[in-house]
Amino acid sequence: MDRLANKVAIVFGAGPNIGGTIAHFLAREGAKVVVSDISLAAAEETVDFIRTRGFTAHAVQGNATIEADVRRIVAETVQTYGRVDIAVNMAGRVHFCHLLDMDMDDWNESVLSFPTAGLLTTRYTAKAMIDGGHGGSIIHLLSTAAHFGEADATAYTSSKAALLSFARSAAMDLAQYGIRVNTVTPCSMEHQLWTLMRDEVLDPEWQRPERGGFYSRDDYLKMLPLGRFPRASDLAWATVFLASDEAAIITGIDIPVDAGLRHKYPTWTPGDHSGANIRDFVAKTHITRFGETQEKLIPEPPTASGQSDPISQEN
């Protein structure tokens, strides 16, 4: 539990799923963590959770796509904890739309947001590391959208692909300072089953739309060789590794946390062989916050005694 002892981290993006779980895991491994979010309430919720576990954290409000905000967040981190060793960035805006219908304001906001946040968080945390006379680790969260074409997602894929190329070039620019820049790529995440997705999993009236690149959760699950969606904790463990001295010689790489999706043969459907299906998967799925298991996504039916079966711990 001390892989990041004596290190200071900034996490840009603080919700209870990906960003909050990463912040929790960094703190759990010994880092002092500054949690930044465009919503101060979200940042404070994450910090409160981390502190109740006995770890050290500090909340800061800010928008990672605004230069003055990022400069202030980094300065406050140095003022509070004396240094910056780790930066984790997942900030940006998402707009999904068919390219024939794309609004230009949405396009500009989405395409610029992820690489802009990447530039600003990398520039100012790297400057703090250089001023401190030490190296560090900078990690950007991507998406399979950075690597594939996705229907109705031209703005998102363009933005994430730009961030991927930015991170590779930044790794080269900062290598002479001992600063490593890497990326982590998830595919569709398990927590989206209860935060975003309302298709055949939770809505029995759902009908697959006829137009565009829509697919069901069952379609997606059947494509995953390991037969489950990544959890926020899976991303957090990859981030902890890249932030730690265990990855001291690693820079410019991308770690796919995608159950094998990126590297499978395109026409092979793993679920057709394993029998994986979304309803069985959801029946075993638990809601998580900050990487800790909460209630089941779909509660068990009452037993003969009128009580539900105990919840198993999966994380």
N, C-alpha and C positions, 0 to 999 in steps of 0.2 A: 504493500500500500504506500510505498515511498518512491515510486519511479520518477516522480516530478518534485521531489523535496527541494525546497529553497528556490523554486522557480515561480515566476509570476506570469499569469496568462490573461489575455483579453479575449472574450468571446463576443463577437458582433452578431447579435440575434439570439433572443433569450427565452423563447417559448418553452413550455414544459415538455415538448417532444424533442426534436433534434438538438436545438441550441441549449436548452436547459439540461438535457441529459449529458451532453458533452461537457458543459460547465461543471455539473455534478461529478462526473468521472475524473476530470482534471483535478478538482479539489480533493476528491477521495484519494488520489495518488500523491497528494502533498502540495499541490500548487496553490498559491494565493490567486484567486480568480476575480477579475473585474468583468461584470456582465453588463453589456450595453444593448439597448434596444430602442427603437423609435418610440416605444411605449414604456414610460417609466414604471407603470404598474406591472408590466410583464417582467421587466428587469428586477424589480423589487420582489416579486413572487418567487423568482428563481433564487435570488439571494437569501430570502427568508428560508426557503427549503434547505439550501446548502448549510446555512448556519444552524438550523435545527439538528443537522447531522454532526455538528461539532467541527465544521470546516470553516475556512476563511473566505469571505467573498464581499464584494462591494458593487453597488448598483450605480450605473450612470445612464442617463437618457441621451440619445443622440441618433442621428441618421447617417449611416455609413456611406451614403452617396454624396454627402455635403462635406466639403473639405474642412471648414471651420469646426464642425462637430467632431470629425475624426481627430483633428489636431488637439482639440480640447480633451477628448476621451483618453488619448495617449498621455497627454501632459498630466491629467488627473491620476492616471495609473502610476506614473513615475513619482508624483508627489505623495501618493498614498503608500506605495509599496517599495519605491526606490529603484525599480527597474522594469523592463519588459523582456521576457524570454520566449513567450509563445503567443501567437495570434491565430485565432480561428475565425474565418469569415464565411458567412452564408447569406449575406444581405443582398437584396434585389427585389424587383417587382416583376410579377408574372402576368402576362396577358395572353390568353389562348383565343385564337380566332383564325378562321380560314383566310388565306392570304388575299383572296379576292374581296374580302370584307374588312381588311385591317384598317383601323383608324390610325392616322399618322402620329397623333399624340401618344397613343398607346404603344405604337411601334418604337418611337423615340425613347419613351420612358423605359420600356422593357429592355430594348437592345443596349441602351447605355448603362442601365442600372447595375447589372452584375459586374461587367468589367470596370466600371467606375468605382464601385465599392472595392473591387479587387485592387485597383491601383492605389486608392487612398489608404486602405488599411495596410497594404504592404509597404507603401512609401513611409508612412509615419511610424509604424512599429519598427521598421528596419532602421530608420534614423535613430530611434531611441536605443535600439540594440547597439548600433555603431557608437553612439555617444557614450554608452555604458561600457564600451571596451570589450564586448563579448558577442558571441554569435547568438543564434536563436533558430526557432522553427516557426514558419508561417504556413498555415494549412487552409486551403479553400475547398468548400463543399460544392460539388458539381451535381450532375444528373446524367443519366444515360442519354438525355437530350443533347449533351455535348458531343456525343459520339455517333448518333444515328439521326436519320431524317424521321420526323414525326409529323403526321398530318395535323393540321390546325394548330401548329406550334412553331411557325417560322420565326417569330420574335424570340421565343424562349430558347429554341435550339441555337439560333444565331448568337444570343447573349451568352449562353453557357459554353459554347464552342470558343467564343472570344476569350472567356475567362480561362479556359484550359490552355490556350496558346499563350495568354498573358503570363500564367503561372510558370510555364516552361521557360519563357524568356527571362522572367524575373529571377528564376533559379540561377540562370547564367550570370545575370548582372550582380547578384548578391553573394555568389559563391566565394569571392575573394575576401568577404567579411566574415566568413563562417556562418552565414545565414542560409538556411535551407528552406526551399519553397516546394511544397508538394500539394497534391489534390486527392480527394476521396470522392468516389462516384457511387452513389446509391441508385437503384432503380425505384420503382414505385414502392412506397414504404407501408409497413403494417399499420402504423398509426393512422394512415389515411383512410383505413376502413371505417374509423369512427369520427374522423374530422372532416373528410371531404366527400367520400364516396357514398352515393345513395342509389346504387343500381340494384342488381338482383340479390345482393347480399342482405340489405336492410329494407328494401322496398319491393314487396311482392307484385306491385302494379307496374314496376319498371319495364319499359320496352326499349330495346336497342334502337337508337335513332338511325334513320335510314341514310342520312347524309354525313359525310366526313369520316374522320379517322377514329370513330368511337369503337371501343372494345369493352368487354365486360371484365370484372375481376376474375371470373373463372377462366376466361381467355388468357389473362395475364399469368395467373398462378400456374396454369398448365405449361407455360413456357419456361418456368424456373427449374433448372436441374435439381436443386436442393429441396424443392417443394415447399418453400415458405418465403414470405416477403421479409426483407430486412427490417430489423427493429432499430429504433434510435440507439439502443445500447450497442448494436453491431457497429454503427458509425462511430460511437464514442470510443470503443476499444481500438479501432483503426487510428483514430485521432490521437489517443494516448500514446500509441506506439510511435507515430510520426513525431510527436512532441518530445519524446523521451530520448535519452542518450543511446538507447538501443538502435535508433535509426540515424546515428551520427554521421554515417557515410552516405545517406540516402537523400538525394535531392532531384527535383525535376520529374518525379514519377507520379503516376495516378494509380491509386488502389481501388479496384472495383469491388464494392460491397453489394453484390447483386445476385447472390445465389447461383452464379455461373452463367447468367443470362448473356453477357457480352460475348462469351467464348464458345457458346454452343453452335452447332451447325444450324443455319437459319431454318431449314425446313423440318428439322427434328422437333417434335412436340413431346417433351418429357412426360407431361401429365397423361398422355395417351398410353404410356407404358406403365407408369406408377399408379394410375387411378386417382391422382390428386384431383380434388374438386373444391370449389370455394365454400360450399356449405359445410363440409366436414372440417375444413380449415377454420372457419369462423367459429364453429362450435367449440373449438379448443383454444380460441384466442382470448387473451386478457388485455384490457385497457391498461396502458402504462403511462406514468408521468415521471419525468426525470429519471427514467430507466428503472423504475420500481413498479411492480405489478399491483394493479388495483382490481376492480371488479371484472367479471367476465363480460365480454362484449355482448353476448346473448346469454342471459342467466339460464342455469339449469332448471328444468321443471321441478316442482316440489316432489320430494320423496313421499313414501306412504305416511311418514310421521308429520308431513307438512313442512319439513325443512329442506332447504336446498343442499346439495352435496357440497362438501368443502371445496374451496378454490385451490387448485394446484399452483405451485410457484414455478414459473417457467423462466424467469430472469434471475 
